[in-house]
Amino acid sequence: MSSRRPGPSVRTRVREVTDAGEVSHEDRLATEEPLEIRLAWPGRPAQRLWVTMRTPGHDFELAAGYLRHEGVTGIHTVAYCTDTDLAPDQEFNVVTVQLTEAPGRLPVQLAGQTTGSSACGVCGRESIDAALAGGPTDREPIRLDTDVVRALPDALRSGQQVFERTGGLHAAGLFSATGEAWVIREDIGRHNAVDKVTGARVLAGQDPAAPYLCVSGRIGFELVQKAVAAGVGALVAVGAPSSLAVHLARESGLGLVGFTRPGRCVVYSG
């Protein structure tokens, strides 16, 4: 019997304690479950590429975006794995990506690290140079419009429906040069949310190289890597960037803006 596909949130009972007293009520938690991504191409059977903890939903987009950020293109199909040895509760936690041909650039995970957390998408990298390899070489530096930039977090927040119910998810969104939202996705891992928005564009046959990528948290190195690989013009965040994120954004010509809100933003690059 097939298992029920997990949703982005689950119900739970809690006791809420305040100065006014204690009350028991139902609450919602953001779902966190593993997703195994397998990769195959003609002449090579599916092999485990990566396991990440994610919020179920838009799993095919996550897999497609992850591969695009790894420099892998030519996706033929993306599907849930149908291996008969999978337990029912694993049925929707394994995705197989079939490529049209062998990748020109093999993801390093096939030869090394294969497991990740919801906090980091590039752990196990052999070098920083390898992490930034494979991005577009013809990226044009963006001319930042700070009025548009400062409006992006509110526009992103308006698309965070699961966060509204749980308070437990990150979000990422791709926006046009005028601040129009192209795609917004949520996940318990900020890097997963970025994978999902890129994957949404890839699977729709669209270019993921948006003028702006806005994220709901801080900016770490791994988000700069993904933004560069997707061809994004500027990465905008509500929180602070790390020193390495700033260094690599400047080296790659990526616009980088932190501490963004309607009345303020801090430009680190661009």
PASEBA-1860 file (N, C-alpha, C; in nm, 3 decimals):
! residues 270
1> MSSRRPGP> 0.084/-0.119/0.000/0.000/0.000/0.000/0.088/0.125/0.000 ~ 0.055/0.221/-0.083/0.133/0.344/-0.091/0.112/0.428/0.033 ~ 0.215/0.496/0.074/0.206/0.584/0.189/0.151/0.718/0.144 ~ 0.100/0.794/0.239/0.050/0.928/0.208/0.166/1.023/0.195 ~ 0.161/1.106/0.090/0.270/1.201/0.067/0.277/1.300/0.183 ~ 0.395/1.319/0.242/0.407/1.411/0.356/0.381/1.555/0.312 ~ 0.319/1.631/0.401/0.291/1.771/0.374/0.397/1.860/0.434 ~ 0.387/1.992/0.410/0.488/2.084/0.461/0.477/2.114/0.609
9> SVRTRVRE> 0.366/2.074/0.672/0.351/2.096/0.816/0.271/1.983/0.877 ~ 0.287/1.964/1.009/0.214/1.860/1.082/0.153/1.920/1.208 ~ 0.045/1.859/1.254/-0.023/1.905/1.375/0.044/1.847/1.499 ~ 0.038/1.921/1.608/0.087/1.873/1.736/0.012/1.945/1.848 ~ 0.015/1.887/1.967/-0.046/1.951/2.084/0.065/2.015/2.167 ~ 0.039/2.136/2.216/0.137/2.208/2.296/0.070/2.270/2.417 ~ 0.153/2.305/2.517/0.109/2.385/2.631/0.178/2.520/2.620 ~ 0.101/2.624/2.609/0.156/2.760/2.598/0.145/2.828/2.734
17> VTDAGEVS> 0.260/2.874/2.783/0.267/2.935/2.915/0.299/3.083/2.901 ~ 0.214/3.168/2.955/0.236/3.313/2.954/0.214/3.368/3.094 ~ 0.232/3.498/3.110/0.208/3.561/3.239/0.061/3.547/3.280 ~ -0.026/3.530/3.182/-0.169/3.519/3.210/-0.211/3.378/3.249 ~ -0.119/3.282/3.234/-0.153/3.146/3.269/-0.109/3.047/3.164 ~ -0.168/2.929/3.168/-0.130/2.820/3.079/-0.252/2.771/3.003 ~ -0.232/2.742/2.873/-0.341/2.692/2.792/-0.287/2.584/2.698 ~ -0.366/2.478/2.679/-0.331/2.370/2.588/-0.405/2.389/2.457
25> HEDRLATE> -0.333/2.375/2.345/-0.400/2.394/2.216/-0.321/2.323/2.106 ~ -0.382/2.315/1.989/-0.316/2.255/1.873/-0.226/2.357/1.806 ~ -0.110/2.309/1.760/-0.017/2.396/1.688/0.032/2.320/1.565 ~ 0.108/2.390/1.483/0.164/2.327/1.364/0.316/2.341/1.363 ~ 0.382/2.235/1.319/0.527/2.233/1.307/0.564/2.220/1.160 ~ 0.672/2.285/1.121/0.725/2.266/0.987/0.780/2.124/0.976 ~ 0.746/2.054/0.869/0.792/1.917/0.849/0.939/1.915/0.808 ~ 1.014/1.825/0.866/1.153/1.804/0.827/1.174/1.655/0.804
33> EPLEIRLA> 1.204/1.618/0.679/1.227/1.478/0.643/1.342/1.470/0.543 ~ 1.407/1.354/0.534/1.519/1.342/0.439/1.469/1.330/0.295 ~ 1.547/1.382/0.203/1.524/1.359/0.061/1.655/1.307/0.001 ~ 1.649/1.190/-0.057/1.764/1.133/-0.127/1.749/1.163/-0.275 ~ 1.854/1.222/-0.333/1.856/1.252/-0.476/1.948/1.151/-0.544 ~ 1.895/1.080/-0.643/1.973/0.985/-0.720/1.991/1.038/-0.862 ~ 2.103/1.005/-0.923/2.134/1.055/-1.056/2.165/0.938/-1.148 ~ 2.108/0.945/-1.271/2.131/0.840/-1.371/2.142/0.904/-1.508
41> WPGRPAQR> 2.208/0.834/-1.600/2.212/0.876/-1.740/2.231/0.751/-1.825 ~ 2.214/0.761/-1.956/2.224/0.642/-2.041/2.353/0.565/-2.018 ~ 2.338/0.437/-1.988/2.454/0.353/-1.963/2.496/0.349/-1.817 ~ 2.431/0.430/-1.733/2.466/0.430/-1.591/2.338/0.427/-1.508 ~ 2.321/0.325/-1.423/2.201/0.318/-1.339/2.202/0.426/-1.232 ~ 2.087/0.446/-1.173/2.074/0.550/-1.070/2.166/0.523/-0.954 ~ 2.231/0.629/-0.908/2.324/0.620/-0.796/2.297/0.736/-0.701 ~ 2.308/0.711/-0.571/2.285/0.816/-0.473/2.384/0.931/-0.494
49> LWVTMRTP> 2.329/1.051/-0.501/2.410/1.171/-0.517/2.417/1.251/-0.388 ~ 2.302/1.271/-0.323/2.297/1.361/-0.209/2.176/1.329/-0.124 ~ 2.189/1.343/0.006/2.076/1.332/0.099/2.071/1.460/0.179 ~ 1.958/1.526/0.179/1.943/1.650/0.254/1.815/1.646/0.336 ~ 1.814/1.715/0.446/1.692/1.729/0.525/1.615/1.848/0.469 ~ 1.489/1.823/0.434/1.411/1.927/0.368/1.267/1.926/0.417 ~ 1.192/2.028/0.379/1.048/2.033/0.398/0.983/1.976/0.274 ~ 0.904/1.869/0.285/0.841/1.809/0.166/0.759/1.912/0.088
57> GHDFELAA> 0.761/1.897/-0.042/0.693/1.989/-0.133/0.791/2.042/-0.234 ~ 0.754/2.040/-0.361/0.841/2.087/-0.469/0.973/2.009/-0.471 ~ 0.964/1.878/-0.445/1.085/1.796/-0.438/1.157/1.787/-0.572 ~ 1.082/1.781/-0.682/1.146/1.773/-0.814/1.221/1.903/-0.843 ~ 1.164/2.015/-0.802/1.231/2.143/-0.820/1.360/2.147/-0.738 ~ 1.355/2.096/-0.616/1.475/2.095/-0.531/1.587/2.016/-0.600 ~ 1.553/1.899/-0.654/1.653/1.816/-0.720/1.708/1.884/-0.845 ~ 1.620/1.942/-0.925/1.664/2.009/-1.048/1.749/2.132/-1.017
65> GYLRHEGV> 1.709/2.208/-0.917/1.786/2.326/-0.879/1.920/2.290/-0.820 ~ 1.922/2.187/-0.739/2.049/2.142/-0.681/2.148/2.106/-0.792 ~ 2.100/2.032/-0.892/2.189/1.992/-1.001/2.235/2.112/-1.082 ~ 2.145/2.207/-1.106/2.185/2.327/-1.181/2.295/2.403/-1.106 ~ 2.281/2.412/-0.976/2.382/2.480/-0.896/2.513/2.401/-0.892 ~ 2.507/2.272/-0.921/2.628/2.189/-0.929/2.688/2.190/-1.069 ~ 2.626/2.264/-1.162/2.677/2.271/-1.298/2.630/2.158/-1.387 ~ 2.526/2.084/-1.344/2.474/1.972/-1.422/2.346/2.015/-1.495
73> TGIHTVAY> 2.344/1.997/-1.627/2.226/2.030/-1.707/2.183/1.907/-1.786 ~ 2.084/1.924/-1.872/2.038/1.813/-1.955/1.950/1.716/-1.882 ~ 1.855/1.768/-1.802/1.762/1.680/-1.729/1.657/1.625/-1.825 ~ 1.641/1.494/-1.825/1.539/1.428/-1.908/1.410/1.408/-1.829 ~ 1.420/1.344/-1.713/1.303/1.322/-1.629/1.343/1.335/-1.482 ~ 1.244/1.368/-1.400/1.259/1.367/-1.255/1.137/1.294/-1.199 ~ 1.159/1.194/-1.115/1.047/1.114/-1.065/1.082/1.056/-0.928 ~ 0.977/1.026/-0.852/0.999/0.954/-0.727/1.044/0.812/-0.760
81> CTDTDLAP> 1.134/0.760/-0.679/1.189/0.627/-0.701/1.081/0.521/-0.675 ~ 1.080/0.416/-0.758/0.980/0.310/-0.744/1.042/0.177/-0.703 ~ 1.161/0.181/-0.643/1.224/0.056/-0.599/1.131/-0.019/-0.505 ~ 1.118/-0.149/-0.528/1.028/-0.229/-0.447/1.079/-0.249/-0.305 ~ 1.210/-0.228/-0.283/1.265/-0.249/-0.149/1.250/-0.126/-0.060 ~ 1.193/-0.018/-0.111/1.171/0.101/-0.029/1.055/0.079/0.066 ~ 1.073/0.119/0.191/0.964/0.112/0.288/0.857/0.214/0.250 ~ 0.731/0.189/0.289/0.623/0.282/0.252/0.650/0.426/0.293
89> DQEFNVVT> 0.714/0.447/0.409/0.738/0.584/0.454/0.855/0.649/0.381 ~ 0.922/0.574/0.292/1.030/0.630/0.211/0.986/0.661/0.069 ~ 0.865/0.626/0.035/0.820/0.632/-0.104/0.836/0.770/-0.166 ~ 0.809/0.872/-0.088/0.817/1.008/-0.141/0.939/1.084/-0.089 ~ 1.039/1.008/-0.044/1.162/1.068/0.007/1.284/1.034/-0.078 ~ 1.262/0.974/-0.195/1.371/0.940/-0.286/1.332/0.986/-0.427 ~ 1.415/1.070/-0.485/1.390/1.124/-0.619/1.504/1.081/-0.711 ~ 1.470/1.035/-0.830/1.569/0.998/-0.930/1.563/1.096/-1.046
97> VQLTEAPG> 1.680/1.153/-1.080/1.692/1.242/-1.194/1.763/1.167/-1.306 ~ 1.698/1.157/-1.421/1.757/1.093/-1.538/1.805/1.201/-1.634 ~ 1.934/1.199/-1.666/1.991/1.295/-1.759/1.982/1.243/-1.903 ~ 1.988/1.335/-1.998/1.986/1.295/-2.138/2.118/1.232/-2.181 ~ 2.226/1.269/-2.113/2.358/1.215/-2.144/2.447/1.231/-2.021 ~ 2.563/1.172/-2.026/2.656/1.184/-1.914/2.692/1.330/-1.892 ~ 2.697/1.375/-1.766/2.727/1.516/-1.740/2.870/1.550/-1.776 ~ 2.889/1.670/-1.829/3.024/1.714/-1.862/3.105/1.744/-1.738
105> RLPVQLAG> 3.033/1.779/-1.630/3.099/1.811/-1.502/3.034/1.724/-1.395 ~ 3.108/1.627/-1.345/3.055/1.532/-1.249/3.047/1.595/-1.110 ~ 2.930/1.592/-1.046/2.921/1.645/-0.909/3.020/1.576/-0.818 ~ 3.089/1.653/-0.734/3.191/1.594/-0.647/3.131/1.496/-0.548 ~ 3.000/1.508/-0.520/2.939/1.418/-0.423/2.940/1.273/-0.469 ~ 2.945/1.250/-0.600/2.948/1.112/-0.648/3.078/1.042/-0.611 ~ 3.179/1.122/-0.578/3.308/1.063/-0.542/3.343/1.084/-0.395 ~ 3.254/1.149/-0.321/3.289/1.178/-0.182/3.167/1.191/-0.094
113> QTTGSSAC> 3.154/1.309/-0.030/3.049/1.334/0.066/2.912/1.318/0.002 ~ 2.819/1.249/0.071/2.687/1.226/0.014/2.574/1.264/0.107 ~ 2.603/1.321/0.220/2.497/1.353/0.315/2.509/1.497/0.359 ~ 2.394/1.564/0.369/2.394/1.703/0.411/2.286/1.729/0.514 ~ 2.292/1.844/0.576/2.190/1.886/0.671/2.104/1.992/0.606 ~ 2.006/2.042/0.681/1.923/2.150/0.629/1.992/2.284/0.645 ~ 2.118/2.286/0.692/2.187/2.412/0.717/2.293/2.445/0.613 ~ 2.341/2.347/0.538/2.453/2.374/0.447/2.443/2.289/0.323
121> GVCGRESI> 2.463/2.352/0.208/2.452/2.280/0.083/2.583/2.249/0.016 ~ 2.695/2.292/0.071/2.822/2.270/0.003/2.927/2.207/0.093 ~ 2.885/2.149/0.206/2.982/2.081/0.292/3.047/1.967/0.214 ~ 3.176/1.946/0.235/3.247/1.841/0.167/3.316/1.889/0.041 ~ 3.307/2.016/0.010/3.375/2.070/-0.107/3.527/2.057/-0.092 ~ 3.594/2.024/-0.201/3.739/2.010/-0.195/3.807/2.146/-0.191 ~ 3.746/2.247/-0.251/3.805/2.379/-0.249/3.700/2.483/-0.281 ~ 3.730/2.607/-0.246/3.638/2.717/-0.277/3.628/2.736/-0.428
129> DAALAGGP> 3.740/2.723/-0.498/3.738/2.739/-0.643/3.644/2.639/-0.708 ~ 3.644/2.516/-0.659/3.557/2.414/-0.716/3.411/2.449/-0.693 ~ 3.381/2.510/-0.578/3.243/2.545/-0.548/3.187/2.650/-0.640 ~ 3.273/2.739/-0.689/3.227/2.846/-0.777/3.245/2.813/-0.924 ~ 3.304/2.699/-0.955/3.323/2.661/-1.095/3.190/2.624/-1.158 ~ 3.179/2.650/-1.285/3.059/2.608/-1.357/2.952/2.713/-1.368 ~ 2.970/2.829/-1.309/2.873/2.936/-1.322/2.884/3.005/-1.456 ~ 2.781/3.082/-1.495/2.788/3.155/-1.623/2.909/3.247/-1.627
137> TDREPIRL> 2.974/3.252/-1.743/3.093/3.336/-1.757/3.060/3.472/-1.818 ~ 2.936/3.491/-1.860/2.898/3.615/-1.927/2.802/3.699/-1.842 ~ 2.809/3.684/-1.711/2.720/3.758/-1.623/2.752/3.907/-1.628 ~ 2.646/3.987/-1.643/2.662/4.131/-1.643/2.636/4.183/-1.501 ~ 2.725/4.267/-1.447/2.700/4.323/-1.314/2.568/4.400/-1.313 ~ 2.489/4.381/-1.210/2.360/4.446/-1.202/2.375/4.588/-1.147 ~ 2.293/4.677/-1.199/2.284/4.812/-1.143/2.175/4.810/-1.036 ~ 2.215/4.810/-0.911/2.119/4.795/-0.801/2.023/4.914/-0.796
145> DTDVVRAL> 1.895/4.883/-0.784/1.793/4.983/-0.758/1.755/4.966/-0.610 ~ 1.807/5.050/-0.523/1.787/5.030/-0.379/1.641/5.046/-0.337 ~ 1.561/5.120/-0.414/1.419/5.127/-0.384/1.353/4.992/-0.405 ~ 1.387/4.926/-0.516/1.336/4.791/-0.542/1.389/4.694/-0.438 ~ 1.519/4.701/-0.411/1.582/4.609/-0.316/1.514/4.614/-0.180 ~ 1.488/4.732/-0.129/1.432/4.744/0.006/1.288/4.695/0.015 ~ 1.221/4.680/-0.100/1.084/4.629/-0.100/1.078/4.477/-0.112 ~ 1.190/4.413/-0.143/1.190/4.269/-0.169/1.154/4.183/-0.048
153> PDALRSGQ> 1.208/4.210/0.073/1.171/4.124/0.186/1.021/4.119/0.214 ~ 0.952/4.233/0.202/0.806/4.232/0.222/0.736/4.153/0.112 ~ 0.786/4.166/-0.011/0.727/4.088/-0.121/0.750/3.940/-0.099 ~ 0.868/3.904/-0.049/0.898/3.765/-0.017/0.809/3.715/0.096 ~ 0.794/3.796/0.197/0.713/3.757/0.314/0.569/3.729/0.275 ~ 0.517/3.799/0.177/0.377/3.779/0.136/0.355/3.642/0.074 ~ 0.464/3.575/0.031/0.451/3.443/-0.027/0.486/3.329/0.067 ~ 0.509/3.359/0.194/0.550/3.257/0.291/0.429/3.202/0.366
161> QVFERTGG> 0.350/3.122/0.297/0.225/3.072/0.354/0.247/2.970/0.465 ~ 0.345/2.881/0.448/0.370/2.781/0.552/0.436/2.845/0.673 ~ 0.522/2.942/0.652/0.582/3.017/0.763/0.472/3.084/0.845 ~ 0.369/3.132/0.779/0.259/3.197/0.849/0.194/3.102/0.949 ~ 0.190/2.972/0.915/0.127/2.873/1.003/0.223/2.815/1.107 ~ 0.354/2.812/1.075/0.448/2.741/1.162/0.557/2.829/1.221 ~ 0.594/2.936/1.153/0.705/3.020/1.197/0.840/2.951/1.188 ~ 0.848/2.840/1.111/0.969/2.758/1.114/1.040/2.738/0.983
169> LHAAGLFS> 1.010/2.819/0.880/1.071/2.796/0.750/1.145/2.918/0.698 ~ 1.248/2.892/0.618/1.314/2.995/0.540/1.240/3.011/0.407 ~ 1.272/3.117/0.336/1.213/3.139/0.205/1.316/3.197/0.111 ~ 1.293/3.174/-0.018/1.375/3.234/-0.124/1.282/3.271/-0.238 ~ 1.316/3.379/-0.307/1.234/3.421/-0.420/1.318/3.483/-0.529 ~ 1.280/3.458/-0.652/1.342/3.522/-0.768/1.252/3.636/-0.814 ~ 1.315/3.752/-0.838/1.239/3.873/-0.871/1.297/3.941/-0.994 ~ 1.208/4.009/-1.066/1.248/4.086/-1.183/1.320/4.213/-1.141
177> ATGEAWVI> 1.369/4.288/-1.239/1.440/4.413/-1.212/1.350/4.517/-1.148 ~ 1.218/4.503/-1.165/1.123/4.597/-1.106/1.062/4.545/-0.977 ~ 1.107/4.426/-0.930/1.057/4.371/-0.805/0.939/4.278/-0.818 ~ 0.906/4.237/-0.939/0.796/4.142/-0.959/0.842/4.002/-0.919 ~ 0.762/3.936/-0.838/0.796/3.801/-0.793/0.775/3.701/-0.906 ~ 0.880/3.630/-0.941/0.869/3.524/-1.042/0.836/3.390/-0.978 ~ 0.902/3.358/-0.867/0.875/3.232/-0.797/0.924/3.247/-0.654 ~ 0.845/3.197/-0.559/0.880/3.198/-0.417/0.860/3.057/-0.362
185> REDIGRHN> 0.959/3.009/-0.288/0.949/2.877/-0.228/0.997/2.883/-0.082 ~ 0.950/2.787/-0.002/0.986/2.778/0.140/1.051/2.644/0.170 ~ 1.135/2.640/0.273/1.194/2.514/0.317/1.260/2.537/0.451 ~ 1.278/2.429/0.526/1.344/2.440/0.656/1.493/2.472/0.638 ~ 1.547/2.442/0.519/1.686/2.477/0.487/1.688/2.592/0.388 ~ 1.764/2.697/0.418/1.766/2.812/0.327/1.826/2.773/0.191 ~ 1.925/2.682/0.191/1.982/2.642/0.063/1.884/2.559/-0.018 ~ 1.799/2.480/0.050/1.695/2.405/-0.020/1.595/2.499/-0.086
193> AVDKVTGA> 1.558/2.606/-0.017/1.463/2.702/-0.074/1.520/2.764/-0.201 ~ 1.651/2.793/-0.200/1.716/2.847/-0.320/1.718/2.743/-0.431 ~ 1.748/2.619/-0.397/1.743/2.512/-0.498/1.604/2.505/-0.561 ~ 1.501/2.519/-0.480/1.364/2.505/-0.530/1.328/2.616/-0.629 ~ 1.367/2.740/-0.600/1.329/2.848/-0.692/1.405/2.834/-0.825 ~ 1.532/2.796/-0.819/1.606/2.771/-0.943/1.546/2.653/-1.018 ~ 1.516/2.546/-0.945/1.457/2.428/-1.009/1.323/2.454/-1.071 ~ 1.244/2.542/-1.010/1.113/2.576/-1.067/1.130/2.638/-1.205
201> RVLAGQDP> 1.228/2.726/-1.219/1.253/2.789/-1.348/1.309/2.688/-1.448 ~ 1.401/2.603/-1.402/1.461/2.503/-1.492/1.355/2.408/-1.546 ~ 1.270/2.354/-1.459/1.170/2.257/-1.502/1.062/2.321/-1.589 ~ 1.046/2.453/-1.577/0.950/2.525/-1.662/1.013/2.567/-1.795 ~ 1.140/2.532/-1.814/1.209/2.569/-1.937/1.247/2.715/-1.942 ~ 1.262/2.777/-1.824/1.294/2.920/-1.815/1.434/2.939/-1.759 ~ 1.491/3.055/-1.787/1.624/3.088/-1.739/1.617/3.127/-1.591 ~ 1.694/3.061/-1.504/1.691/3.097/-1.361/1.772/3.223/-1.330
209> AAPYLCVS> 1.834/3.283/-1.430/1.921/3.400/-1.408/1.839/3.526/-1.386 ~ 1.772/3.533/-1.272/1.688/3.648/-1.238/1.775/3.766/-1.194 ~ 1.723/3.889/-1.210/1.796/4.004/-1.158/1.821/3.996/-1.008 ~ 1.719/3.952/-0.932/1.732/3.950/-0.786/1.691/3.813/-0.729 ~ 1.771/3.765/-0.636/1.737/3.652/-0.551/1.730/3.704/-0.408 ~ 1.614/3.692/-0.344/1.597/3.740/-0.206/1.577/3.621/-0.114 ~ 1.647/3.621/0.001/1.635/3.513/0.099/1.600/3.572/0.235 ~ 1.539/3.489/0.318/1.481/3.538/0.443/1.579/3.540/0.559
217> GRIGFELV> 1.696/3.484/0.546/1.788/3.478/0.659/1.920/3.547/0.631 ~ 2.025/3.487/0.681/2.159/3.540/0.661/2.213/3.493/0.526 ~ 2.330/3.544/0.487/2.395/3.502/0.363/2.525/3.432/0.397 ~ 2.530/3.302/0.372/2.653/3.227/0.386/2.716/3.202/0.250 ~ 2.834/3.146/0.251/2.907/3.118/0.128/2.825/3.034/0.031 ~ 2.752/2.933/0.083/2.683/2.840/-0.006/2.575/2.909/-0.088 ~ 2.515/3.016/-0.034/2.413/3.087/-0.111/2.476/3.170/-0.221 ~ 2.594/3.225/-0.197/2.665/3.296/-0.303/2.698/3.199/-0.416
225> QKAVAAGV> 2.745/3.081/-0.382/2.777/2.980/-0.483/2.656/2.949/-0.570 ~ 2.541/2.930/-0.507/2.420/2.896/-0.582/2.374/3.013/-0.669 ~ 2.382/3.134/-0.616/2.341/3.252/-0.693/2.430/3.270/-0.816 ~ 2.560/3.251/-0.798/2.653/3.264/-0.911/2.626/3.156/-1.015 ~ 2.605/3.033/-0.970/2.581/2.922/-1.062/2.453/2.942/-1.142 ~ 2.353/3.006/-1.082/2.226/3.029/-1.152/2.230/3.153/-1.241 ~ 2.333/3.236/-1.226/2.343/3.358/-1.306/2.264/3.474/-1.251 ~ 2.233/3.471/-1.121/2.158/3.579/-1.057/2.240/3.707/-1.056
233> GALVAVGA> 2.170/3.822/-1.066/2.240/3.950/-1.065/2.280/3.996/-0.927 ~ 2.188/3.984/-0.830/2.215/4.030/-0.694/2.144/3.940/-0.595 ~ 2.211/3.913/-0.484/2.157/3.834/-0.374/2.123/3.930/-0.261 ~ 1.997/3.928/-0.219/1.946/4.020/-0.119/1.897/3.940/0.001 ~ 1.931/3.984/0.123/1.892/3.909/0.242/1.842/4.001/0.351 ~ 1.760/3.944/0.437/1.712/4.016/0.556/1.824/4.027/0.659 ~ 1.911/3.925/0.664/2.016/3.920/0.765/2.152/3.961/0.711 ~ 2.254/3.920/0.784/2.391/3.961/0.755/2.462/3.860/0.667
241> PSSLAVHL> 2.561/3.904/0.589/2.646/3.811/0.515/2.768/3.774/0.598 ~ 2.831/3.663/0.564/2.958/3.626/0.625/3.072/3.693/0.549 ~ 3.190/3.691/0.607/3.306/3.751/0.541/3.337/3.680/0.409 ~ 3.327/3.548/0.409/3.356/3.472/0.287/3.252/3.499/0.180 ~ 3.125/3.515/0.221/3.020/3.547/0.124/3.049/3.679/0.055 ~ 3.090/3.779/0.133/3.120/3.910/0.075/3.240/3.900/-0.019 ~ 3.343/3.832/0.024/3.464/3.819/-0.059/3.433/3.753/-0.193 ~ 3.357/3.644/-0.189/3.329/3.572/-0.312/3.230/3.645/-0.401
249> ARESGLGL> 3.136/3.719/-0.340/3.044/3.799/-0.420/3.121/3.905/-0.498 ~ 3.215/3.969/-0.433/3.296/4.071/-0.500/3.383/4.009/-0.608 ~ 3.440/3.892/-0.581/3.526/3.825/-0.678/3.447/3.783/-0.802 ~ 3.322/3.747/-0.785/3.242/3.694/-0.896/3.154/3.799/-0.963 ~ 3.151/3.921/-0.908/3.067/4.025/-0.966/2.921/4.015/-0.929 ~ 2.891/3.943/-0.823/2.754/3.929/-0.775/2.719/4.045/-0.683 ~ 2.607/4.111/-0.707/2.558/4.211/-0.613/2.519/4.144/-0.482 ~ 2.549/4.208/-0.369/2.520/4.148/-0.239/2.470/4.256/-0.144
257> VGFTRPGR> 2.351/4.235/-0.090/2.287/4.333/-0.003/2.232/4.262/0.120 ~ 2.263/4.314/0.238/2.214/4.257/0.362/2.139/4.357/0.447 ~ 2.085/4.308/0.560/2.009/4.392/0.654/1.901/4.473/0.580 ~ 1.829/4.403/0.492/1.736/4.472/0.403/1.597/4.480/0.463 ~ 1.544/4.601/0.465/1.408/4.627/0.512/1.360/4.754/0.444 ~ 1.233/4.791/0.459/1.183/4.907/0.385/1.263/5.035/0.404 ~ 1.317/5.058/0.521/1.386/5.184/0.545/1.536/5.177/0.539 ~ 1.592/5.057/0.506/1.738/5.043/0.516/1.787/4.922/0.437
265> CVVYSG> 1.907/4.932/0.384/1.979/4.816/0.332/2.127/4.848/0.334 ~ 2.209/4.744/0.340/2.354/4.761/0.341/2.410/4.691/0.219 ~ 2.476/4.767/0.131/2.531/4.714/0.007/2.677/4.674/0.030 ~ 2.707/4.546/0.010/2.842/4.495/0.027/2.913/4.477/-0.107 ~ 2.834/4.459/-0.213/2.890/4.442/-0.347/2.785/4.484/-0.448 ~ 2.830/4.552/-0.551/2.736/4.593/-0.656/2.718/4.744/-0.662
END
